[in-house]
Structures are given as C-alpha cells and as structure tokens.
C-alpha cells in the first residue's frame, strides 16, 4: 500500500516553537543515528499502518468561508468496544441526513467546539429538530467498557517513566493507547480519554440524555475531568483547524449571541456512502514503529532540546494518521 | 477594591460541554453547600486578589478584523525570579516601539502562535529588523531558577492525589503554583511550565539565541517537553482568542505561504506607558480561596459530574485573573 506524505498535523507539532530550525540542523538530524518521531513514522513498514474502515469515517462539510475556502473535517468514529450505541446513532443520523443544515454554534476557548442542534438545550427557546426514529439510548454506564475480568494494572508512575504500554496518569491508575486511541484504565474497566481533537456526545444534566444530536470536539488542553462523564465517539483526524480557528462565542454558555454567526453544516456523510471518499490509515499503536516513535518523542525529538523529561502524558503523544492510496 | 465580574475565560471552561446546563441545575448548585470553583473565586475576599503591576502588563493591539473588530491581547509578564533577563528585553523593545508594525506570522494547530520578526529566522530570506541596543543575552541556564538550597520535594504522586501545594506531574518531581504561575520543580531548581496561553521566547537551535524578537504562545495541549528548553516570559490573561482563532499557517514551519496573510501588530505597549491602561488582578495561588477552588475543581465542579478523578494536572487548573477597578 502506497500512501501520501501528509502526516497528521499532530506530528508537525514536534517542531519547536522557535521554530525556525535551520536547514543545517535538519541536516544534522539526518546524520544522527536516532531518527525523529516523524522519520520513524515515515519509515514504518506498511504492516504497521492500519486502514480505517469507510463506515468509521464521518466527513463534515461546512459552508465555505467568505472568501470561498472549502472546509472539510474528517472524524474517525470510535472503535469497539467503546460507545458503540452512540456511534450507531451517529451513523443513523448521518444516513438520514439529519445533521445537514444544522450549525457549529458554540465555541469556548481552550475547551470545546460544539455542533448539531442547539435547540437540544431545553433552555434555548428554540424548537428542536425531531430526532430520527431508531435512536438508541445507551446508559451512562457505557461511558466505560467493563472488561469482565480483573486487569493487571502496572503502576507506570512507580515504574518511573514512560513506556508505550503504560503511561503514568493523574486521572487514572494508568493510561496508554489501543488501536490508535488514547485510553485510561483501572483494574476492571477501560475508557477513551479527552485529548485534543477527541469528539464526544453533548448531554443535559442527567447522564443518560445524550443521543448524538449535539457533538463537541476538544480545542484546548485536555479536560480530563470529563472522562467517564460523557461518551467519546471519535477524533478529528483531518481539518481540525476548521473547528479550532472558528470565532469564540460570547453569548449564553459561549454560544453565539447572534445566531447568524453560527457556521452552517452543509453536509455530514460516512465515507462508506461516498463514491470518491478519501481513505485514511493510522500508525498502529500496537506496532514496534509506534513504540519507538513514542519513546523518541518522550526522550526529546532533536538537538533543539537540551533538557528532556524522559516522560510524556497520554494526550501529548502524537497518534499519526494519514491519507492512504492504492 | 471593587472589581468587575469578568473572570478569565479559563473559568468559563468549568462549564460542561453539553453544555446546556439547565437553569434548574444552576439553582440546585446555589442550594448545595459546596460552592462551584467560580463561586469560590467570586466570593474570595479582596485580600486574596493581587493586583498586577502596570510594568508587568504588555498590551498588544492587532490590526482590526476585516469587519472592524478591535483586537487587544493582554500578557502578564513573568515574575521574579524567572526569566528576568528576557522580560527586561521585552520591556526595552516595547518602549522602543520595536514590535510596532511587525506581525503574527506562524500558527501551528494544537501547538503555538508566533509573532514578532519572522526574519529572525536565518532561513527566512528576509532582512531582520535591527535589534534595539541594550538587549541582554541571558544564558540558557536561566531557563530555570536555581534555588541555591536543597528543596524538600514532597512526592505528590506517592501522596496519591492533588493538593494546592503539590500536584503529581509526569514531567518533573512535582508541580504546583507560585504567585499565579504554573511551575514545576526538583530538589534544586524551579521553573515555569508550558500551559495553554503561556508566552515564551523563540530561538534558533543554539539554546542561548533567543532575544525576544520572536515570541510564541501555546494554543493547544500543554507541550511540556518544551519546559526548561525555552524561556517562558508571561501568559495571556485577556484576548487569547485573538491569537487562538487566527488561521493556521501552511507554509514552511507553518508560517503563512502568502505573507499578506500575516496579522499586523499595530502596537505593543506596557500598561505603565498608557494613560488609560486597564488594571488586572489575579487570585493569589497562595490564598485559602485558591486552595478551595482548586480542590473543588479537582473533585468535580457540579452535579453534571458523576465520576471524579479526585485529581488534576497543573495545566488544567484555572488560574483566575480579572479586571480590577477602584
């Protein structure tokens, strides 16, 4: 399988904020035996990359910008065994064209962008769009996956550092990666976590009120206090800036005071519904390449770094995703 | 001292992403004995708030938007004993009007916004603006403050949770807060850390090459690997969205391919230079109010949360700042 060279923006972040790394420095890196995280990902064998199923790709097309720029956002939907009731709802609503003509209507700086039907809020004063029949009502207990067995929890904090298997975590006994997702776990359950770009299901105060009519994505520092309190159903893998660079809201709950400031959603489609859908693949978090990439990332990525913590946190590690081609 | 009610946006983030907390829920919170983090901050006595000196406030005015919206960003400059050589450079360059007419020229999604003189990059092909005389050249060793004594490092990770005194941290033996700043420390030194909105000095590959001619602010998940590798000189305390919502760059090193896409900097001033400068105060991180606010934040902020980690990380805790008035 051949593929393009456009790695996810997360890997671009490996560059330093100077950033202005001179070409000479790049040349030095090429001479060093230790490759950069990006070089390791680029050099990973095809078997270390896993294609994402077309039914797991949700493609949101926003109305073009005032200058005519097209805006497309691609979300990878959450893998089994997590949150599959809500994911099924998202597929049902998408196939029914339920999201088409709705809006991105709420932005809180360093927190979330939110889209869907703002009238899902009973205090909005607006009339909600009737939900499509066939919606599931998953219980709040599905915010985590219960493994049905006692899991060995390595204590990664006591182990004194980072490994691709388990990362010390302030919010759970351990954190790490599964099939390209950032997760955390305890002795009996495992759950995805609220890193940048992760997509969740908005709800009202009762924990079992989220259908999928309102969705949010994280646009700031990981608000991990949300873990296990909301259903995470995916992650933005392309076009994140079309969400993150939208104007912030200054009305009630950081919605827009003037509803004309909302960004219209032209369409939402599954890649499996489209004739010319883009294809994507992720660097398997179970692969040797990923383990080496993450090690190098934690240890410092190039000569720019004179001090390294030798550690990282689960939301700081880039999870490479790229377009695939035959 | 009276003050306005505009808390920093960071506190707004305490609201859940539903977000849509019904009014009835807010009423319930008012009846509960445990106040919300915001209520605790609002109710803090005047003695728990500390005014920021006018010489420590840098006010950046960008060119207005195409629709005429004014854009002002306020940065609190770093407190002693941290990075004072660079902070002095920033004051010198500001008083010399050196930044006026330069640009915001680089944005990397989930990483940094960068402004100043893009020609500081030797590979830019542009002619740099001559630096004002009187620039200091602080050594890279000043990225941390050496305390000159052995500090007791409580092991907050072993202590099993969060306290306002010390937070478990993946990147250092301990983390916490000093005079409104997020910091980390080991047995002999202490340093500010790269949380959202923190402002640093760009440099080339050699660690002692940063003058202040290029500055960056963090616009994503805390890139803590930068700690101790760059000089942190402040934090955005108002107007962050005028940075974070700017279009991302797609040229070399995520600068803009078309230089006309840069956002012009109309002026940079110290509040101490202005007749009608706004005044700001921060909730003292040494106060009882802050300790209670942080406790409640870590424990879960309202009835929306059914699961709480009972912990947080140093970059997730809101550090309240607000406008002050006589």
Interface residues (C-beta under 8 A of the other chain):
Chain A: X9 X10 X12 X13 X15 X16 X17 X18 X19 X20 X21 X22 X23 X25 X106 X108 X109 X110 X111 X112 X114 X120 X121 X122 X123 X124 X140 X143 X157 X162 X167 X168 X169 X170 X171 X172 X195 X196 X197 X200 X202 X203 X204 X205 X207 X210 X214 X216 X220 X221 X222 X223 X224 X225 X226 X227 X228 X229 X230 X240 X241 X244 X245 X246 X247 X248 X253 X254 X297 X298 X300 X301 X303 X304 X305 X306 X307 X308 X309 X311 X312 X313 X315 X316
Chain B: X9 X10 X12 X13 X15 X16 X17 X18 X19 X20 X21 X22 X23 X25 X106 X108 X109 X110 X111 X112 X114 X120 X121 X122 X123 X124 X140 X143 X157 X162 X167 X168 X169 X170 X171 X172 X195 X196 X197 X200 X202 X203 X204 X205 X207 X210 X214 X216 X220 X221 X222 X223 X224 X225 X226 X227 X228 X229 X230 X240 X241 X244 X245 X246 X247 X248 X253 X254 X297 X298 X300 X301 X303 X304 X305 X306 X307 X308 X309 X311 X312 X313 X315 X316
